[in-house]
């Protein structure tokens, strides 16, 4: 069993603006502290074999300027790599003929003391207004919550044996529901009106944690 509440409460979430080469975008940010030395966290984030154990299998040219590809998911170009503090890459999914479809993910690590590391992730994207109005930040944020959960379990020596099955389980649906609500709270704190927040939370929750009848 995973302590869902403890994990959800351990992650700080923010919604704001961010800059991309194609223009101004929207940003989701997650922050969590780990009782793990910074070099160990950096290794978990950059070793392809380890990434496949807590996130997704990855292939590519793992160097500055090289390209990577997550199996069945996004790929992109590594644009910054400053061991052990900063990693930044483009995040490209589907048709990227439009420069506005290329978003960016940046991970920053800072050493709080010899055994404690602060992990921060920022994803900046130009989001169509109709999609943001429908889902808000949770469409991306809940997915990254799942990634942070995987990293957390990995750093503790564990993992989800079948992430897809877990996501559809009662425990997984509880996790996604709680994360969706937290992203709603972050969106409201950023100034979004409560009605739009409620709509985004409802739609995000229905996507990530559909009622069992809806899966049939």
C-alpha positions as CSV (number, residue, x, y, z in Angstrom):
1,X,0.0,0.0,0.0
2,X,1.2,3.5,-0.8
3,X,0.5,6.3,1.6
4,X,-1.4,8.4,-0.9
5,X,-2.3,11.3,1.4
6,X,1.3,11.6,2.6
7,X,2.6,11.7,-1.0
8,X,0.0,14.2,-2.2
9,X,0.7,16.5,0.7
10,X,4.5,16.3,0.3
11,X,4.3,17.9,-3.2
12,X,4.0,21.7,-3.6
13,X,2.2,22.8,-6.8
14,X,2.1,26.1,-8.6
15,X,0.5,27.5,-11.7
16,X,1.8,30.5,-13.6
17,X,3.3,31.9,-16.7
18,X,6.4,30.8,-18.6
19,X,8.4,31.8,-21.6
20,X,9.1,29.6,-24.7
21,X,10.9,30.5,-28.0
22,X,7.5,30.5,-29.6
23,X,6.0,32.9,-27.1
24,X,4.5,33.2,-23.7
25,X,3.0,30.0,-22.3
26,X,1.5,28.5,-19.2
27,X,3.6,26.7,-16.6
28,X,2.9,24.0,-14.0
29,X,5.5,23.6,-11.3
30,X,6.0,20.8,-8.7
31,X,8.4,20.8,-5.8
32,X,9.3,18.0,-3.3
33,X,12.1,17.5,-0.9
34,X,13.8,14.1,-0.6
35,X,15.9,12.6,2.2
36,X,18.4,11.6,-0.5
37,X,21.8,13.0,-1.5
38,X,21.7,15.2,-4.6
39,X,24.0,13.0,-6.6
40,X,21.7,10.0,-6.1
41,X,18.6,12.0,-7.2
42,X,20.5,13.3,-10.2
43,X,21.6,9.7,-11.2
44,X,18.0,8.5,-10.9
45,X,16.9,11.3,-13.3
46,X,19.6,10.8,-15.9
47,X,20.6,7.1,-16.0
48,X,18.5,5.6,-18.8
49,X,18.3,2.3,-17.1
50,X,17.0,3.8,-13.9
51,X,14.6,6.1,-15.8
52,X,12.9,3.1,-17.3
53,X,12.2,1.7,-13.8
54,X,10.4,4.7,-12.4
55,X,9.0,6.5,-15.5
56,X,9.1,5.0,-19.0
57,X,11.7,3.2,-21.2
58,X,13.8,5.8,-22.9
59,X,16.2,5.7,-25.9
60,X,18.3,8.3,-27.7
61,X,21.5,10.2,-27.8
62,X,22.0,11.2,-24.1
63,X,24.2,14.3,-24.5
64,X,23.7,18.1,-24.8
65,X,22.0,18.7,-28.1
66,X,21.0,15.0,-28.4
67,X,17.5,13.7,-28.9
68,X,15.6,11.3,-26.7
69,X,12.4,9.4,-27.0
70,X,10.1,7.9,-24.3
71,X,8.5,4.7,-25.4
72,X,4.9,5.5,-26.5
73,X,5.1,9.0,-25.2
74,X,7.0,12.3,-25.8
75,X,10.5,12.9,-27.1
76,X,12.6,15.9,-27.6
77,X,16.0,17.6,-27.5
78,X,18.3,18.0,-24.5
79,X,19.0,21.7,-24.3
80,X,20.7,22.1,-20.9
81,X,22.5,19.6,-18.6
82,X,24.4,21.0,-15.6
83,X,25.3,18.2,-13.2
84,X,23.9,17.8,-10.6
85,X,21.6,20.8,-10.6
86,X,19.7,21.4,-13.8
87,X,18.3,19.4,-16.8
88,X,16.2,20.9,-19.5
89,X,14.7,19.4,-22.6
90,X,12.0,20.1,-25.2
91,X,8.9,18.0,-24.9
92,X,7.5,17.1,-28.2
93,X,4.4,14.9,-28.7
94,X,2.6,14.2,-31.9
95,X,2.7,16.8,-34.8
96,X,5.3,19.4,-34.1
97,X,5.2,21.2,-37.4
98,X,3.8,24.1,-35.4
99,X,6.5,25.6,-33.2
100,X,3.9,26.4,-30.6
101,X,3.4,22.6,-30.1
102,X,6.9,22.3,-28.6
103,X,6.9,22.7,-24.9
104,X,9.8,22.5,-22.4
105,X,10.5,20.6,-19.2
106,X,13.1,21.7,-16.7
107,X,14.2,19.9,-13.6
108,X,16.2,21.7,-10.9
109,X,17.9,20.1,-7.9
110,X,19.4,21.9,-5.0
111,X,21.2,20.5,-2.0
112,X,19.5,21.5,1.3
113,X,22.1,19.6,3.3
114,X,24.4,16.6,2.7
115,X,21.4,14.2,2.8
116,X,18.5,16.3,1.6
117,X,17.7,17.4,-1.9
118,X,15.0,19.7,-3.2
119,X,13.5,18.6,-6.5
120,X,11.7,21.1,-8.7
121,X,10.0,20.4,-12.1
122,X,8.6,23.0,-14.4
123,X,6.6,22.3,-17.6
124,X,5.9,25.3,-19.9
125,X,3.6,24.9,-22.8
126,X,1.4,27.1,-25.1
127,X,-2.0,25.6,-24.4
128,X,-5.0,26.3,-26.6
129,X,-7.5,28.4,-24.6
130,X,-10.3,25.9,-25.1
131,X,-8.2,23.1,-23.7
132,X,-7.1,25.2,-20.7
133,X,-10.7,26.2,-20.1
134,X,-11.8,22.6,-20.2
135,X,-9.1,21.0,-18.0
136,X,-6.9,23.7,-16.5
137,X,-3.4,22.7,-15.3
138,X,-4.5,19.2,-14.1
139,X,-4.3,17.8,-17.7
140,X,-0.5,18.0,-17.4
141,X,-0.1,18.3,-13.7
142,X,-1.7,15.1,-12.7
143,X,0.5,13.2,-15.1
144,X,3.6,14.8,-13.6
145,X,2.3,13.9,-10.1
146,X,2.4,10.3,-11.3
147,X,6.0,10.7,-12.4
148,X,7.0,12.2,-9.1
149,X,5.3,9.3,-7.3
150,X,7.3,6.9,-9.4
151,X,10.6,8.7,-8.6
152,X,9.7,8.8,-4.9
153,X,9.1,5.0,-4.8
154,X,12.3,4.4,-6.8
155,X,14.4,6.4,-4.4
156,X,13.0,4.3,-1.6
157,X,13.9,1.1,-3.4
158,X,10.4,0.3,-4.7
159,X,8.3,0.7,-7.8
160,X,4.8,0.1,-9.3
161,X,4.9,-3.3,-10.9
162,X,2.2,-2.5,-13.4
163,X,1.6,1.3,-13.6
164,X,-1.3,1.1,-16.0
165,X,-3.2,-1.4,-13.9
166,X,-2.4,0.6,-10.7
167,X,-3.8,3.8,-12.3
168,X,-7.1,2.1,-12.9
169,X,-7.2,0.5,-9.4
170,X,-9.1,2.1,-6.5
171,X,-5.8,3.3,-5.0
172,X,-4.6,4.7,-8.3
173,X,-8.0,6.5,-8.9
174,X,-7.8,7.9,-5.4
175,X,-4.3,9.2,-6.1
176,X,-5.4,10.9,-9.4
177,X,-8.5,12.4,-7.8
178,X,-6.6,13.9,-5.0
179,X,-3.9,15.3,-7.3
180,X,-6.6,16.8,-9.6
181,X,-8.1,18.6,-6.6
182,X,-4.7,19.9,-5.6
183,X,-4.1,21.3,-9.1
184,X,-7.5,23.0,-8.9
185,X,-6.4,24.7,-5.6
186,X,-3.2,25.8,-7.3
187,X,-5.1,27.2,-10.2
188,X,-7.5,29.1,-7.9
189,X,-4.5,30.5,-6.0
190,X,-3.2,31.8,-9.3
191,X,-6.3,33.8,-9.7
192,X,-8.7,31.6,-11.7
193,X,-12.4,31.9,-10.8
194,X,-13.9,29.1,-8.8
195,X,-16.4,28.1,-11.5
196,X,-13.6,27.5,-14.0
197,X,-11.5,25.7,-11.4
198,X,-14.4,23.3,-10.6
199,X,-14.9,22.6,-14.3
200,X,-11.2,21.8,-14.8
201,X,-11.1,19.6,-11.7
202,X,-14.2,17.6,-12.8
203,X,-12.9,17.1,-16.3
204,X,-9.4,16.2,-15.3
205,X,-10.6,13.7,-12.7
206,X,-13.0,12.1,-15.2
207,X,-10.0,11.7,-17.6
208,X,-7.5,10.3,-15.1
209,X,-9.8,8.5,-12.7
210,X,-13.0,7.5,-14.6
211,X,-15.7,5.8,-12.7
212,X,-15.5,2.0,-13.2
213,X,-18.8,2.0,-15.3
214,X,-17.2,4.4,-17.7
215,X,-14.4,2.0,-18.5
216,X,-16.8,-0.7,-19.9
